[in-house]
Amino acid sequence: MAMYHEPGELVVLRNYHPDLGTERGSVARVVEDSSERTVLYIAAGSGYKQVIWTGNAPPEASQVGKFRDGVWSRYSVLRIMYPGVPYSIWKMWRADDGSFVRWYVNLESPFERAQYGFDVIDYELDIVVNPDWTGEWKDEDALARLVEVGVFNRDQSTDFKQYGLGAL
């Protein structure tokens, strides 16, 4: 039986990739958590911890396990996740004036429940959906580099695009 979180509860949303050694844990507030969907709110100004490493290959041994603090500063986000679905849908507002910015489809593994919240593996490829409903792929080049270094294979890359098209 799944354990659901109560509205208003603070949870950790961990975005990680085991083959890369990347990890980021963000604080989110539960809006809804049920068998149908999970909705989280990440307010501008919320803190996160992230592995001190960026790149497209496994980190150096000296960097493994070291984190830096960060602040989610530009936008507030309502993140909608559905059980078994390989993406989440984000609605984003500007931190400074609260105006709507865009929708965002984050391609990721179906979320898993964890002791303190939720875990996902980011597939790197995303879709930005503008207020006028035009959309564009984001980070295709980053996904291509991850395929080149063997983190993902070409079939997975094709699958990720299909997930994105399915979200639209």
N, C-alpha and C positions, 0 to 999 in steps of 0.2 A: 504494500500500500504506500502510495506517495505521501510525503509530508508537504503540506502546502503552507506558505507563509501568509501572514495576516496583512491586510492593507495598512500601510504606514510603517511597516517593519523595514529596518535597514538590512540589506544583504550585500554580499560581495559577488560581483560578476567577474569571473576570472576568464580572461581571453588568453589562451596559450597555444603553443605548438610544440609537442614533445620532440620532434625531430630537429627543431631549430634552437630549442632551449629558450624560446621567448615566452614571456609571461607578463600579463598586466592585470592587476586587480583593481576594479573600480567600485566605489560605494554607490549603491542604488537604493531607491525607496520603492517598495512594492505598492503598486496601484491595484493590481488584480493578480491572483495566482489560483488557477483552477485547472481542472482536467482539460478544458477547452483551450486556454491560453494563459500566458504569463505576460503581464505588462509592468515594466519597470520605468521609473523616472530618475534620470541622472541630471541633477541641477548644475547649472554653471556654477563654478566655485567648489564643486565636489572634488575631493582628493582621490588620488590613485597611486599605486606603487607599480613601477615597471622595471623589468630587468634592464640593467645599464648595458645596453647593446642594441645597435641597429645595423641591419645589413641583410644580406641574402645568403648567408652561409652560417653554419654553426658557430657560436661564439668562441672566443679564445678561452682557454681553461681559466685564466685569471679573472674572467668576467662572470663565470658561472655562479649563480646564487647571490649576486650583488644587485641591489635594487636602488632606485632613486625615487624620490617623491615627486609628484606632479599634481597639477590642478587642471581639471576639465574646465577651460575658461571661456571659449568662444561661444558655445551654444548650450542650451538646455535640451535634453532629448527624452522623448517618450519612446521606449523600445518595446515592441510587440513581438513576442516569440510564441510559436505554436509547437506543441509536442510533435516530434518526428519530422519537422520541416527544416530543411537545410539553409535557412536564412532567417534573419530578423528584419523587421520593418521599423524604421526610425522616423519620427516626426521631429524636426529640429527648429528651435527658435533662437534668435539672437540673444546673447546675454545682456547686452547693453540696453535694448529697448523692447525686448519681448516679441519682436515681429517674426512672423513665420519665414523660414529660410527655404526649406525643401524637405522632401521625403528622401529616404536613403534606404537602399536594400543592401544589407550586409550579408554576404554569402559566407556561411559558417556551418559547422556541424550542428545537427540537432542538439539543443541544449540538454545538459545532464544536470540533475539535481546533485548538489554537493552539501557538505556539512553546514557551510555558512551561506549558501546561496546557489549559484549556478556556474557551470563551466561550459565553454564553447571553444572550438578550434576554428580560428579564422582562416578562410580559404583565399584571402588576399583580394580577390576580385569583388568589386562592388558595383552598384548602379546608383547614380545620382538622378533623382527625379525632381525637376524644377517645378516651381509653382504653376507654370503653364502646361504641365504634364509632359513636357519633352524630357527625354532621358538620355543618359550617356554612360558608357562603361567607365569605370575608374580603376586604375591600377592594373591594366592589362600587361604593361611592361614588367611590373613587379612579379606578377604571376608567371610570366614567361621566364624570368630569371630563376624563379623557384623550380620550374620544370627543368631548366638547364642544369641546375646543381643537384637534381634528384630528390628534392623534397616532395614534389608532386610529380605524377607522370602525365603524359599527354591525354590519356583517357580521362583522368581525373579533371584535368583542365577543361576538357570538352564537357564533362558532366557539370562542372561549376557553372559554365555558361548556360547550360540547359536549365539548371536550378533558377538562375536569374531570369531567364525568359519565362519560366513557369510562374515566377513571382509577379510578373507584369500582367 
